[in-house]
Amino acid sequence: MHSPLISSFVTLFVVVDPVGVAVAAGGLTHGLSREARRSIASRGILIAGLILILFAFGGEALLRALGITLPALRVAGGLLLFLLSIDMVFARPSGIRSPTAPEQAEANQRNDIAVFPLAFPLLAGPGAMTSVVLLMARAEGPTGIVEVVGALVAVLALALLGLRFVERVTNLLGLTGANVVGRVSGVILAALAAQFVLDGLAQALPRLP
């Protein structure tokens, strides 16, 4: 039986990728004290949560103001997520989900990475922001909205746990293990992206003359 809550959770989990974020943040905060790492993790999760909640409740209004229809967003968002899934399957970094090389160099010079690159783009990147807008647009009534927000909170809570125990996650999985998880998530995300595109086309095609 299809569950919007499970669908929302899986979508956000594979897009945000708490395991990959923990491994990436672990490298960026190497050498900092445990207290400093946990402070950065908490603030990064809080900022990312605020960004995603803002897009969840204000994204559709912004689209209407720009004259963009939901079917168009579903198609464009599906294509964006499909590109992200390709990067995840091939375990290669991209500006969609992770910092670019110049951004990474800038981040390496910072002691506090809570805002950049942790909150954005590692946690609340373009893929995550697009996903919450699409999921909220698909939500049916107050119950559906609560399910999407609940799924978002659950994923961010898992990301916080991963960041707080980043040493254990890194030692347990290592780079190879993190890439395996990312590849499996990428395959799932590719299917979800295709569904977004199909849903968008199904809505748009009947409207065409």
Secondary structure, DSSP 8 states (H G I E B T S, - for coil): ---HHHHHHHHHHHHH-HHHHHHHHHHHTTTS-HHHHHHHHHHHHHHHHHHHHHHHHHHHHHHHHHT--HHHHHHHHHHHHHHHHHHHHTT---TTTS--HHHHHHHHT-S--IIIIIIIIIIS-HHHHHHHHHHHHH--HHHHHHHHHHHHHHHHHHHHHHHHTHHHHHHHHHHHHHHHHHHHHHHHHHHHHHHHHHHHHHHHGGG--
